[in-house]
Amino acid sequence: MVSERSDLPGGRAVLKTRALLAGAALLAAVAAAGCGGTQDDAVPAAGVPGITERPCPKAVNKDHGCIYLGIISDLSSSQFKGLGVPMVASQRAFWDRVNRQGGIGGYDIDAHTYVRDNRYDPATQRRAYNEIKDRVLALAQSLGSPTTEAILDDLRATRTIAVPGSYPSKWEFENVILESGASYCLAAMNAVDYAADEFGAKRVMAVHYAGDYGGDAEAGAKAAAAARKLAYSQIETKQGAAAQDAVVQAVLARKPDLVVLTTGPSEAATIIGKTVEAGFKGRFMGSSPTWTKSLLRTSAAGALKERYLQVAAWKPFATDSPGHTAMRQALGRVEPDDAYTSGWVLSYPLKAVLQKAAANRNLTREGLYEALGQITNVDYEGMLPAQAGNTSGTPNAAAFRESVIARPDERELTGVKVVTDFAAGPTTKAYRLESPCYETGS
């Protein structure tokens, strides 16, 4: 379902809106925040949810009011806790830096009080959201696609902006979702284009999870293979290293030149390690969530270094850019992890929308919603190109299409070394994004 905006110029129906822990102490601090800390005495300014004239609980600027942002992430499940906890820590550090820089529109930003755990479960997400929704102006993070879907109707109805911790192409079609980076679909197209141009790949195979993560990337790989006139096949797989025997046999039987992986790290390591050990000569390119530095400590490390490339939405933790440098300084001494990088990058567009709404003298949910449609670029401080923050056009016109390619390297802080700058392949550039890739299967 796509929210309509019949009030937009030209009658446009839709507007494009836009992975380890630092230690047990960090987990405990975040989880504790998710279990309490509500501000029962925080009365919204002029009846606006999420804004008070009273200073924030730990205000940097004592004469400012407070804008409360909610965060709903995975803080305790076995699936994505390793992603969620660092992302939360990074986003808190991001907004604390904004406060030290003077806040926004006479307000400090609180991203500490309303942090909740969704356990990567849609029902838990709904309960957490219902608990905080009347006390926050926007969601600085909603981790996961199925979990964000669970609250999407209410986000639309209340025009509450949310920053997702996921990258399916369907977010390009949601007015209230404020994403960054190339979608799984467009990134997979970039992988196929790169392999065709750099390796002369003629046969492509997609190995993917079910759902909009794996399905969105599979649709992109299929579209790129068709555009480049490459032989194409695909196989859906389940979670768990023990469930990959059928995939291993399929890869060995079909002998593709490129395997596009959209799984988790353990599945990727199993598939790559076993197929290469069995004599497979092709290459692998993985969607961003397939990678974690810990894979370089597994028996598949040699095969990964020889045959695997990551298709990433942005450059890793140690990159020399103003934004990366600011992030590392704000975080202090942490174990390098690109989940921190993700949390930091994803925060820039919401900052831009808040600043625009403040300039418009309309710091309300409606004001953020309208400001979002006026943003044509975002200052990511070099972490992404400015045009990646365009939220003013149609999905096809404004979707950011560029990825970076990285290879495993144990000498790097997060285990990957960038081998290309931001770039979009010919298929990705020409593709018309007129509906979510996964939903159309195109």
C-alpha positions as semicolon CSV with decimal commas, in nm:
position;residue;x (nm);y (nm);z (nm)
1;M;0,000;0,000;0,000
2;V;0,128;0,347;-0,087
3;S;0,013;0,666;0,078
4;E;-0,115;0,920;-0,170
5;R;-0,017;1,284;-0,183
6;S;-0,269;1,439;-0,420
7;D;-0,161;1,784;-0,302
8;L;0,179;1,753;-0,469
9;P;0,265;1,952;-0,781
10;G;0,192;1,768;-1,102
11;G;-0,049;1,528;-0,929
12;R;0,222;1,288;-0,814
13;A;0,063;1,003;-0,622
14;V;0,369;0,922;-0,417
15;L;0,665;1,105;-0,271
16;K;1,006;0,951;-0,218
17;T;1,099;0,987;0,142
18;R;1,402;0,893;0,263
19;A;2,657;-0,479;1,125
20;L;2,992;-0,601;1,724
21;L;2,897;-0,469;2,052
22;A;3,141;-0,239;2,236
23;G;3,093;-0,457;2,542
24;A;2,850;-0,577;2,804
25;A;2,831;-0,230;2,957
26;L;2,697;-0,084;2,636
27;L;2,431;-0,353;2,606
28;A;2,328;-0,305;2,966
29;A;2,298;0,071;2,925
30;V;2,086;0,049;2,614
31;A;1,865;-0,227;2,747
32;A;1,810;-0,034;3,069
33;A;1,698;0,267;2,869
34;G;1,454;0,046;2,686
35;C;1,290;-0,059;3,014
36;G;1,211;0,276;3,166
37;G;1,303;0,641;3,183
38;T;0,968;0,784;3,070
39;Q;0,905;1,154;3,127
40;D;0,559;1,160;3,284
41;D;0,591;1,531;3,357
42;A;0,690;1,619;3,001
43;V;0,397;1,820;2,866
44;P;0,406;1,882;2,489
45;A;0,459;2,241;2,385
46;A;0,136;2,381;2,242
47;G;-0,007;2,030;2,226
48;V;0,261;1,903;1,986
49;P;0,360;1,538;2,053
50;G;0,727;1,500;2,131
51;I;0,813;1,864;2,202
52;T;0,826;2,031;2,543
53;E;0,920;2,376;2,662
54;R;1,088;2,203;2,955
55;P;1,461;2,126;2,891
56;C;1,565;1,772;2,808
57;P;1,654;1,551;3,109
58;K;2,026;1,588;3,034
59;A;2,015;1,916;2,847
60;V;2,332;2,062;2,699
61;N;2,159;2,396;2,643
62;K;1,969;2,469;2,963
63;D;1,758;2,744;2,807
64;H;1,626;2,518;2,529
65;G;1,311;2,315;2,510
66;C;1,327;1,948;2,416
67;I;1,247;1,745;2,106
68;Y;1,202;1,377;2,190
69;L;1,287;1,117;1,924
70;G;1,189;0,753;1,965
71;I;1,411;0,455;1,886
72;I;1,272;0,103;1,847
73;S;1,550;-0,146;1,779
74;D;1,659;-0,502;1,845
75;L;1,839;-0,493;2,178
76;S;1,806;-0,854;2,291
77;S;1,721;-1,109;2,021
78;S;1,975;-1,348;1,870
79;Q;1,900;-1,220;1,519
80;F;2,000;-0,856;1,502
81;K;2,108;-0,746;1,852
82;G;2,462;-0,713;1,719
83;L;2,331;-0,459;1,471
84;G;2,074;-0,281;1,684
85;V;2,280;-0,205;1,995
86;P;2,568;-0,032;1,813
87;M;2,323;0,156;1,592
88;V;2,142;0,291;1,897
89;A;2,470;0,396;2,060
90;S;2,577;0,572;1,742
91;Q;2,249;0,757;1,700
92;R;2,256;0,874;2,060
93;A;2,607;1,005;2,002
94;F;2,493;1,175;1,681
95;W;2,214;1,370;1,848
96;D;2,429;1,454;2,151
97;R;2,672;1,613;1,904
98;V;2,386;1,810;1,748
99;N;2,307;1,946;2,095
100;R;2,669;2,045;2,154
101;Q;2,655;2,231;1,825
102;G;2,359;2,438;1,946
103;G;2,057;2,214;1,896
104;I;1,785;2,282;1,641
105;G;1,543;2,574;1,644
106;G;1,585;2,650;2,014
107;Y;1,554;2,285;2,118
108;D;1,790;2,012;2,229
109;I;1,728;1,662;2,093
110;D;1,665;1,369;2,328
111;A;1,733;1,027;2,175
112;H;1,780;0,856;2,514
113;T;1,445;0,857;2,696
114;Y;1,226;0,669;2,452
115;V;1,446;0,377;2,344
116;R;1,258;0,050;2,324
117;D;1,340;-0,314;2,234
118;N;1,144;-0,480;1,953
119;R;1,329;-0,816;1,979
120;Y;1,289;-0,817;1,601
121;D;0,926;-0,915;1,649
122;P;0,637;-0,725;1,486
123;A;0,398;-0,769;1,780
124;T;0,661;-0,643;2,025
125;Q;0,729;-0,353;1,789
126;R;0,362;-0,253;1,795
127;R;0,348;-0,261;2,173
128;A;0,665;-0,053;2,203
129;Y;0,542;0,197;1,948
130;N;0,203;0,236;2,115
131;E;0,380;0,302;2,443
132;I;0,583;0,594;2,312
133;K;0,406;0,726;2,004
134;D;0,229;1,014;2,180
135;R;0,552;1,131;2,342
136;V;0,787;1,149;2,043
137;L;0,797;1,377;1,743
138;A;0,953;1,116;1,511
139;L;1,131;0,781;1,517
140;A;1,507;0,813;1,479
141;Q;1,521;0,437;1,421
142;S;1,281;0,154;1,348
143;L;1,494;-0,157;1,297
144;G;1,374;-0,411;1,044
145;S;1,130;-0,431;0,755
146;P;0,857;-0,656;0,905
147;T;0,871;-0,465;1,231
148;T;0,840;-0,128;1,060
149;E;0,554;-0,264;0,848
150;A;0,374;-0,347;1,174
151;I;0,339;0,023;1,258
152;L;0,327;0,168;0,909
153;D;-0,047;0,237;0,900
154;D;-0,025;0,446;1,216
155;L;0,285;0,628;1,092
156;R;0,090;0,723;0,781
157;A;-0,222;0,827;0,972
158;T;-0,031;1,049;1,214
159;R;0,229;1,164;0,960
160;T;0,506;1,047;1,190
161;I;0,844;1,028;1,016
162;A;1,050;0,714;1,081
163;V;1,409;0,624;0,992
164;P;1,424;0,254;0,901
165;G;1,708;0,015;0,977
166;S;1,647;-0,172;0,651
167;Y;1,681;-0,100;0,279
168;P;1,410;-0,259;0,062
169;S;1,302;-0,061;-0,243
170;K;0,949;-0,033;-0,107
171;W;1,063;0,241;0,132
172;E;1,113;0,462;-0,173
173;F;0,735;0,468;-0,207
174;E;0,646;0,562;0,151
175;N;0,592;0,927;0,240
176;V;0,677;0,881;0,607
177;I;0,990;0,665;0,569
178;L;1,320;0,853;0,557
179;E;1,592;0,623;0,427
180;S;1,949;0,657;0,302
181;G;2,162;0,460;0,058
182;A;2,083;0,233;-0,235
183;S;1,811;-0,027;-0,181
184;Y;1,883;-0,401;-0,181
185;C;1,739;-0,414;-0,532
186;L;1,955;-0,141;-0,683
187;A;2,265;-0,265;-0,499
188;A;2,216;-0,613;-0,649
189;M;2,194;-0,455;-0,993
190;N;2,524;-0,282;-0,926
191;A;2,676;-0,619;-0,829
192;V;2,570;-0,782;-1,158
193;D;2,685;-0,484;-1,363
194;Y;3,022;-0,485;-1,186
195;A;3,071;-0,859;-1,239
196;A;2,978;-0,835;-1,606
197;D;3,216;-0,546;-1,666
198;E;3,506;-0,648;-1,443
199;F;3,496;-1,030;-1,457
200;G;3,316;-1,091;-1,783
201;A;3,043;-1,282;-1,600
202;K;2,801;-1,465;-1,832
203;R;2,600;-1,671;-1,582
204;V;2,442;-1,526;-1,268
205;M;2,279;-1,704;-0,976
206;A;2,101;-1,540;-0,684
207;V;2,094;-1,713;-0,344
208;H;1,856;-1,536;-0,109
209;Y;1,631;-1,544;0,193
210;A;1,257;-1,525;0,148
211;G;1,090;-1,190;0,216
212;D;1,166;-0,837;0,116
213;Y;1,538;-0,851;0,203
214;G;1,623;-1,151;-0,010
215;G;1,339;-1,100;-0,253
216;D;1,423;-0,738;-0,326
217;A;1,785;-0,820;-0,404
218;E;1,684;-1,123;-0,612
219;A;1,454;-0,903;-0,821
220;G;1,740;-0,658;-0,879
221;A;1,983;-0,933;-0,980
222;K;1,723;-1,079;-1,217
223;A;1,656;-0,742;-1,380
224;A;2,027;-0,673;-1,430
225;A;2,090;-1,019;-1,575
226;A;1,808;-0,965;-1,822
227;A;1,936;-0,621;-1,919
228;R;2,289;-0,756;-1,974
229;K;2,159;-1,070;-2,152
230;L;2,317;-1,304;-1,897
231;A;2,195;-1,653;-1,808
232;Y;2,011;-1,636;-1,476
233;S;1,894;-1,871;-1,202
234;Q;1,799;-1,835;-0,838
235;I;1,745;-2,040;-0,525
236;E;1,575;-1,943;-0,201
237;T;1,737;-2,058;0,121
238;K;1,658;-2,073;0,490
239;Q;1,850;-1,934;0,786
240;G;2,126;-2,140;0,943
241;A;2,455;-2,283;0,824
242;A;2,316;-2,638;0,845
243;A;2,044;-2,552;0,591
244;Q;2,279;-2,473;0,303
245;D;2,352;-2,817;0,155
246;A;2,096;-2,773;-0,124
247;V;2,245;-2,434;-0,211
248;V;2,597;-2,574;-0,220
249;Q;2,487;-2,851;-0,455
250;A;2,298;-2,606;-0,677
251;V;2,599;-2,377;-0,711
252;L;2,826;-2,669;-0,797
253;A;2,577;-2,806;-1,050
254;R;2,493;-2,478;-1,226
255;K;2,847;-2,334;-1,224
256;P;2,756;-1,962;-1,236
257;D;3,027;-1,704;-1,288
258;L;2,866;-1,487;-1,018
259;V;2,662;-1,578;-0,713
260;V;2,471;-1,284;-0,561
261;L;2,423;-1,360;-0,190
262;T;2,145;-1,205;0,016
263;T;2,166;-1,405;0,339
264;G;2,325;-1,367;0,679
265;P;2,700;-1,397;0,746
266;S;2,694;-1,759;0,867
267;E;2,508;-1,879;0,561
268;A;2,741;-1,684;0,330
269;A;3,052;-1,833;0,493
270;T;2,912;-2,186;0,466
271;I;2,815;-2,151;0,101
272;I;3,140;-1,987;-0,004
273;G;3,364;-2,214;0,202
274;K;3,206;-2,542;0,091
275;T;3,170;-2,458;-0,278
276;V;3,525;-2,327;-0,315
277;E;3,660;-2,627;-0,128
278;A;3,470;-2,848;-0,375
279;G;3,633;-2,678;-0,672
280;F;3,390;-2,400;-0,765
281;K;3,568;-2,133;-0,972
282;G;3,312;-1,851;-0,972
283;R;3,285;-1,539;-0,759
284;F;3,047;-1,415;-0,493
285;M;2,910;-1,068;-0,425
286;G;2,703;-1,014;-0,113
287;S;2,443;-0,765;0,001
288;S;2,569;-0,558;0,290
289;P;2,413;-0,769;0,574
290;T;2,603;-1,079;0,455
291;W;2,927;-0,943;0,601
292;T;3,078;-0,926;0,946
293;K;3,448;-0,905;1,032
294;S;3,420;-1,221;1,241
295;L;3,400;-1,422;0,917
296;L;3,774;-1,369;0,880
297;R;3,817;-1,590;1,188
298;T;3,627;-1,880;1,031
299;S;3,751;-2,169;0,816
300;A;3,605;-1,989;0,514
301;A;3,840;-1,689;0,551
302;G;4,073;-1,794;0,269
303;A;3,787;-1,849;0,026
304;L;3,626;-1,519;0,127
305;K;3,945;-1,323;0,065
306;E;3,990;-1,487;-0,273
307;R;3,636;-1,489;-0,408
308;Y;3,404;-1,254;-0,215
309;L;3,313;-0,888;-0,261
310;Q;3,068;-0,683;-0,056
311;V;2,822;-0,442;-0,216
312;A;2,790;-0,172;0,049
313;A;2,562;0,127;0,094
314;W;2,847;0,342;0,230
315;K;3,213;0,330;0,322
316;P;3,334;0,160;0,641
317;F;3,411;0,284;0,992
318;A;3,775;0,387;0,933
319;T;3,709;0,601;0,624
320;D;3,873;0,943;0,619
321;S;3,576;1,179;0,580
322;P;3,452;1,459;0,808
323;G;3,146;1,253;0,901
324;H;3,338;0,935;0,977
325;T;3,588;1,136;1,182
326;A;3,310;1,307;1,378
327;M;3,146;0,970;1,443
328;R;3,466;0,813;1,580
329;Q;3,532;1,115;1,801
330;A;3,176;1,115;1,936
331;L;3,175;0,742;2,009
332;G;3,514;0,736;2,181
333;R;3,678;0,401;2,244
334;V;3,458;0,131;2,093
335;E;3,528;-0,187;1,900
336;P;3,509;-0,074;1,535
337;D;3,187;-0,193;1,378
338;D;3,003;-0,074;1,071
339;A;2,673;-0,092;1,257
340;Y;2,796;0,229;1,421
341;T;2,853;0,370;1,074
342;S;2,500;0,283;0,970
343;G;2,340;0,444;1,273
344;W;2,535;0,764;1,218
345;V;2,471;0,790;0,843
346;L;2,099;0,724;0,880
347;S;2,063;1,021;1,116
348;Y;2,163;1,296;0,875
349;P;1,838;1,316;0,676
350;L;1,623;1,349;0,990
351;K;1,852;1,626;1,109
352;A;1,801;1,803;0,777
353;V;1,424;1,766;0,797
354;L;1,417;1,900;1,155
355;Q;1,629;2,198;1,049
356;K;1,403;2,270;0,753
357;A;1,089;2,249;0,966
358;A;1,248;2,484;1,219
359;A;1,335;2,729;0,943
360;N;0,975;2,706;0,828
361;R;0,863;2,780;1,187
362;N;0,662;2,459;1,193
363;L;0,827;2,208;1,426
364;T;0,533;1,969;1,431
365;R;0,469;1,629;1,273
366;E;0,287;1,803;0,990
367;G;0,575;2,046;0,960
368;L;0,830;1,763;0,934
369;Y;0,612;1,589;0,678
370;E;0,598;1,900;0,462
371;A;0,967;1,984;0,512
372;L;1,059;1,637;0,392
373;G;0,912;1,721;0,052
374;Q;1,135;2,028;0,027
375;I;1,471;1,856;0,077
376;T;1,676;1,812;-0,241
377;N;2,009;1,722;-0,080
378;V;2,156;1,644;0,261
379;D;2,497;1,727;0,404
380;Y;2,624;1,383;0,504
381;E;2,966;1,533;0,580
382;G;3,118;1,319;0,306
383;M;2,971;0,985;0,418
384;L;2,732;0,984;0,124
385;P;2,698;1,218;-0,172
386;A;2,460;1,506;-0,099
387;Q;2,211;1,393;-0,363
388;A;2,153;1,073;-0,167
389;G;1,933;1,284;0,059
390;N;1,688;1,397;-0,207
391;T;1,337;1,347;-0,068
392;S;1,159;1,590;-0,296
393;G;1,088;1,385;-0,606
394;T;0,924;1,067;-0,727
395;P;1,088;0,734;-0,636
396;N;1,234;0,690;-0,982
397;A;1,376;1,043;-0,995
398;A;1,512;1,060;-0,644
399;A;1,623;0,704;-0,558
400;F;1,994;0,694;-0,480
401;R;2,149;0,430;-0,704
402;E;2,519;0,419;-0,614
403;S;2,707;0,154;-0,414
404;V;3,066;0,095;-0,311
405;I;3,244;-0,237;-0,363
406;A;3,472;-0,370;-0,088
407;R;3,683;-0,682;-0,041
408;P;3,774;-0,870;0,278
409;D;4,098;-0,753;0,439
410;E;4,188;-0,849;0,797
411;R;4,416;-0,546;0,824
412;E;4,117;-0,310;0,808
413;L;3,930;-0,215;1,126
414;T;3,601;-0,371;1,014
415;G;3,759;-0,632;0,787
416;V;3,680;-0,477;0,447
417;K;3,874;-0,251;0,214
418;V;3,691;-0,033;-0,038
419;V;3,795;-0,100;-0,399
420;T;3,556;0,141;-0,578
421;D;3,410;0,481;-0,504
422;F;3,034;0,537;-0,512
423;A;2,913;0,427;-0,855
424;A;2,604;0,299;-1,034
425;G;2,624;0,049;-1,318
426;P;2,452;0,094;-1,654
427;T;2,154;-0,125;-1,561
428;T;2,102;0,061;-1,236
429;K;2,121;0,399;-1,406
430;A;1,867;0,305;-1,672
431;Y;1,622;0,116;-1,448
432;R;1,282;0,278;-1,400
433;L;1,173;0,236;-1,040
434;E;0,797;0,256;-1,080
435;S;0,703;0,006;-0,809
436;P;0,888;-0,186;-0,537
437;C;1,118;-0,441;-0,703
438;Y;1,016;-0,729;-0,478
439;E;0,644;-0,675;-0,524
440;T;0,666;-0,675;-0,902
441;G;0,945;-0,933;-0,930
442;S;1,093;-0,721;-1,205
